[in-house]
Amino acid sequence: MARIFGTDGVRGLANGDVITADFALSLAQAAAVVLRRRDHEHGHRPRAVVGRDPRASGEFLSAAVVAGLASAGVDVYDAGVLPTPAIAYLTADTDADFGVMLSASHNAMPDNGIKFFARGGHKLPDAVEDEIEARMGQEPLRPTGAEVGRVQVMADGGARYIRHLLLAVPGSLEGLTVVLDAAHGAASEVSPEVFRLAGATVHVIGASPDGLNINDGYGSTHLEQLQEAVVAHGADLGIAHDGDADRCLAVDATGQVVDGDQIMAVLAIALKERGRLADDTLVATVMSNLGLLNAMREAGIAVKQTGVGDRYVLEEMRRGSYSLGGEQSGHVIMLDHGTTGDGVLTGLMIAAQVAATGRPLAELASVMTRLPQVLINVGGVDKSRVDTDEGVRSAVQEHEAGLAGSGRVLMRKSGTEPLVRVMVEAPTQEHAQQVGEALAGVVRERLAL
């Protein structure tokens, strides 16, 4: 049987084959056993914080999770609709044993997911997820009488998260005009509120969630509406979140996209100048553009690279006590202020840098020159052989030699889909496309099923 946990919790079609109310209840009961604090026997009843994004399916799935936890003797703070990083923060702030977030992030509305945070708001290691999965096959705890868990609404969860964000912002946003796109998601209320409290003039789009429209034409995967709104309002910049607001992409005053790599470049240099970039090091994944590596080298900043996934970035950051890391997709982690990617915090930090320097975002982002990049997904192949097939390896080496340091090739199997991803960066888009298609052809031929 395949492992139920992916790179970011359990995710799939809500009410489909896996993500059902029964499954959510059983998973919560198993987590209650594995994640409860070990001093429970000394009179400390275990506690959990539960939140969700505004998907319709989150209503019944969160009810099932809360029921599963309480039936296993866990007291539950139900925080309602809040961003994923808010649930991570509240888990730490309330000294809860663990947190649970129901969201499928940037996925379309029919999907949903369940992910857990350990005590302190940290993502779970694989071994703990495996322990939870193994526990699902066992008899759940069934306390009775006064030992069952109690459930209470956490009415002040959003306000506590907003206070946390305001304390993290290094300066006022007074004088800035910002357009926010909340993807009709979990940050639809808190993001506009915190930007206004920080001093910005705010225009909001994509902030009318109805349970069905999350990520639909808005947010970090659909930037066209934000680009138009920034230009129309004459704004200084635009900020786009995804459905659960753990991502942030930006748009400069001309409507040009500023991606996660560029955001990290701007923040890394700013932190280094303030003496706040731990060990003058940034953590990024192997998918980050070569332009980021070049820009960091010129700025005297080292880059540690990890596998794809913000959890691997976070693991490396915690291992080396680094303060900044993230992904091209907009997951940016600032360990001085949070335990996971936080799109609202990232947006605030970018806006604060524009305000503090008086320089347009386009000028700040120009510290990095993005190399043209092509990503081709090759399906219908045996992805397990991508790292061992001699023909594929030889083709990659040949094309890398041809690029002669002016670009690069990355070949990797998808962690969630039956395909191989071919990524090529080169001095021109035409060159990158040519190399990408040639390598995709090799993969189809050599790894055909």
N, C-alpha and C positions, 0 to 999 in steps of 0.2 A: 504494500500500500504506500502511495506517495506521501511525503511529509506534508502536513496541512499548513504549516507556517511557511510563508515566503520571506522575502527580504524585508517586509514591513508588516508583520502580522499575518492574519488570515484574510483573504480577499476573494470575492467572486460575485456571481449573480445572486442578488438578494432573493430569498425564497426559492432559489433554484436547487441544485443537487447538494450543495454544502451549506451555504449561509442561510440556515433556517432558524426559527425560534427555538426548536428543540436543540439544535446544535449550539446556539448561543447560550442557552441555559446550562447545557452539559459542560461547555468550555468554561463558563464562569464558575461552576461548582468545582471543576478540577483546579482552576487557578486559585480558588479560595484556599485549597489545601496547600498548594506549592508555595504561594507567595505570602501567606500570613506570617506575621512576625513570630519569631521563635519564643518570645517571652509571653505568648498568649496564655499559657498555663498559669502565669502569675497574676492574672486578673486583668490583662489588657486585651479587651476584645479587638480583633482585627478590624481595620477600617480601609475603605477604598473610595476613590473619587471616580465617578463615571460621567463622561460627556459624549457628545455626538455632533455631527454636522447636520444640516437641516433636511437631508433626504427623507422622503416619506417612509422608507423601510426602516430608518433609524428609530422611528417611534416604537414599532413592535420589537425590534431587536434590542434596543436599550432596555425596554421593559423586561425582556427575557433575561438579559444579563443581570439587571438589578435583582430580579427574582432568584436567579441562581446563586448570587452572592449572599443575599439575605437568608436564603434557605440553608446555606452552609455556615451560618453563624457570623457573617461579616456585616458590620455596620456600613451603610452606603451614604455618601454625600452625592446626590444627583445634581450635577452642575448644569444640566441641560445643554443647549446649543452654544458651544464655544470652540475656538480653534484648538487643534491638537497641542500646540505649545502651551496653551493656557492650562490644559489638563495636566501636562507634565509639570508645569510650575505649581499648580495647586496641590498636586500629589506631594511635592516637597514642602510646600508652605504649610500644609495641614499635618505634616508628619504622618501621612497615611502609609499603610503597608504597601499599597500599590494603586495604580490608576488604570482605567480602561477607557479607550477612545473608540467610538464606532464611526468609521469613515472609510470611504474608498478614495480619498484624496482628490486627484485630478480626473479620476475615471468618470464616465457618464453615469447619470442618475440611477439606472437599473442595478448597478453594482453597489456593494457595501463591504465593509470589512471590520475586523475587531483586532485591536492591538493593545498591548499591555505595557505599562511602565512599572519598573521596580521601585522600591522605596527610594526617595530622593529624586524621582522623576526621570530615571535613566531607562533606556531601552533594554530589553532582556537579551542576554546571551543565548546562542543557539541551544546550549545544554539545558537551560531552564525551560525554554519553549518545548524541547523534547520531553522534559519531565512532565510538563502540563499535558502534552498530548498523550503520554503513556498513562497518566492518571485518569483520563477520560474513560478508559475501559474498566475502571474499578468502581466499586460502590461509593456513592457520594456521602459526605457527612450529612447527617440528618438530626441536628439538635432540636430539642423541643422546649416548650415553655419559654422561660425568660432567656434561654440561650440562643434563640433565633436572632438573626440580625435585624436592626432597625434601619429605616430609610428616611432621610430627610432631604428636603430641597436646599441646595446651596444657593441662596438668593443673591449673595454678594460675590459670587465667583468672578463675574465679569469685572466688577469694580476693583477687586483685588488684583486681577491681572493687569488692568489699566494702570493702577498705581505702580506696579512693578515695572511696566514699560516706561512710564514717565521718569522714574528714578534712573533708568538706564540711559536715557537720551542725554548726550553731552552738552546740548545747548538748545536755545529756543529756535522754533521754526518761523518766528515772526517775519513777515514780509514775503514768505513763499506762497505760491499758489500751486496746489497739488491736486491731481485727479486720481481718485482711488477706484479700482475695479475689484470688487469683492467676490466675483464669480458666483453671485447668488448663493454664497456659501457661509461657512461658520464665522467669518470675520465681518459680516455685513453690518453689525452694530458696533463692535468694539474698535475696528480699525478707523472708521470716520471719527468716532468720539475721541480717540487718543490723539489723532493728528490735529484735531481742533484744539484740544486741551494743550497740546505742545506749541500752539501759536499759529499754525498754518491756516490759510484760506483753502477750504476743501470743496471740491466738486466730486460727486459720487455717482458711479454707474455700477450696474450689476450687483445691487444690494437690496433686492426685493425677493428673497427666497420664498417659494411656495411649496417646497418639498419635491417639486418635479423639475425645476429649471436649473439646478446646480451644474456649473461648468458648461451650460448650454449657450455657446456663442460668446461667452465672457470669460474673464480670468486669464491666468498665465499661459493657457494653451490656446487662447483665441485673443490675440492682442490687437486686432484690427479696430475694435470699438474704442479701446483706450487710446490708440494712436490718433484717431480722428478727434476724440474729445480733448486731448491735450492741446492739439493745434487750434481747435475751435475756441477753447477757453483762454488761449494764450498763456497756458500754465507753464511753470518752471520745469515740472516733471510729472510723470505718471507712475503709479505703483499698481502692479497686478498681483493678486493672490490666487491660489488654487482653492479647491473646495474646502479643505481643512486648514488653509492658511499657514502651512509649514514651508511654503515656497514664496519667493518674491522675484519677479522680473520687473524691469523698469523701462520707461520710455522717456527720451530726452525732449527738450522743448520743440525740436523740429519733427518729432514723431518717430525718430529712430529707436529701435529696440536696443536696450542695454541688458545683456544676458548675465547669467550667474557668474561666469568667469570674469567679466568686466566689473561686476559688483564686488567680487572678492578682491580684484586688483585695487580698486579704489579704497576699499576698507583696509586692506593690508598695509598699503602705503600710509594711510592716515594713522593707523594704530602704531606703525613703526615710528612715525614722526613724533608721536606723543609718548613713545617709550612703553607702549602697552601691547606690542605684538610679542608674545612669549617666544624667546629664543630666535626672534626674527624669522619665524617659520610659518608658512601657510600649508594646510593639508588640503589636497584636492584629489580627485579620482583620475584614473588613466584616460577618461573621456574628455578631460579639460583640454581646451584648445592649446596648441603649441605656442600661440601668441601669449597666453598667460605665463607660461614658463619663461619665455623670453623677457617679458616685462618684469617679472619678479627677479630674474637674474640681474637685470640692469638696475633695479632698485635695491640690490643687496639683500634680497629676501630668499631664503631657501624654500623649496617646495617638496613636501613629502607626498607621494602618490599612493593611492589605495585602489582596491577593486571598486566596481561601480556599486553605489548604494550609500546613503547617508549614514547607515549604521556602521559601515566600515570606516568612514571618515571619522565618526565619533569615537570608535574604538582606538584609532591611531592618535587622535587628539588627547584622549584620556591617558593613553600609554605614555605619551611624550610630554604631557602637561602643556599642550599647545592651546592657544586662545582663539584661533580662527581657522575655519575650514568649511568646505562645502562642495557643491556640484554645479556644473554648467546649467542644470535645469532650474536652479534658483534655491535649492536647499542650502542655506547658509547658517552655520552654527557658530555662536559666540559664547564660549564656555564661561566667560566672566559674568554672563547675564542669564544663561539658560542651559538646559541639558539636551536640547534638540533643535532642529531647524525651526526658525521662527520668522515667517514672512512679514509680520507686522513690525517686529523689532528691526529686521533688516531694512525695511522701507524707511523707518524712522531714522536709522543711522545714515542711510544714503542722503535723505533730505537734510539731515543735520550737517553733513559735510558740505553740501551745496550752500547752505545758509552760512556756515562758519567761514568758508573760503571766499564767498561771493563769486565763485566760478560756476559757469553752467555745467550741468551734468555731462553734456557732450565733451566739454574740455577735460573734465576729470576722467572720463572713460577713455579718452584718447591716449592715456598712458599705455594702453594695450592695443595692439593691432591684431585683429582676428585673422588667422589664415583661413582661406576658403576651405570648407569642410563638406564632405559627402558621406552620408550614412546609407548603406544599402542592406536591407534585411533579406537574407536568402533562406527561403523555406523549403520544405520537402527534402531535407538532407539529414545525415547522421551527425548531429552537432557534437556528439561525444568524441568524435575523432578530429575535431578542428585543431587541437593542440599537438596531435601526434602524427598526422598524415604528412609524409615527406614531400609530396607534391605541393601541398598547400604551403608548408614551411618554406620550401625552395622559392615559390612564387613571391611570397612576402619578402624574403631576403633580397630577391632580385629587384623588386620595385622600390624597396627602401634604399638600396644602393643607388638606384637611378635618381632618387630624390636628393641624395647627397647632402643630407642635413637640412634641406630647405623645406621639408615636410615630414610626414610620418604615416605609418600604416598600423592600424589596430584591428585585430581579428579576435572576436570572442563569441562564445555561445551565450544565448539568452538564458537568464536564470529562470524565466517563467513561461517561455514560449518555445515551440519546436523549430528554432531557426538559428542561423549564424549571422551576426552583425559584422559588416565590413565597413570600417571607418577609415577614410583617407583625408589627409590634409596636404595641401600643395600650394605653391605660389599663386596659381590661378584656379578658378572654378573649373575651367575646361580640363586642365591637367588632372585635378582631383577626380573629376567625373570619369575621365579616361582610365585612370588607374583603378578606381573603384569598380567599374564595370568589368575590367579585365580580371580582377581578383574574384569578383562574384562569379564569373564564368568558371574559374578554376574550382571554386568551392562546389558549384553545381555538378561539375564533372567528376571531381575526386570523391565527394562525399555523398553522392546520389544513393538513395535507399533502394 
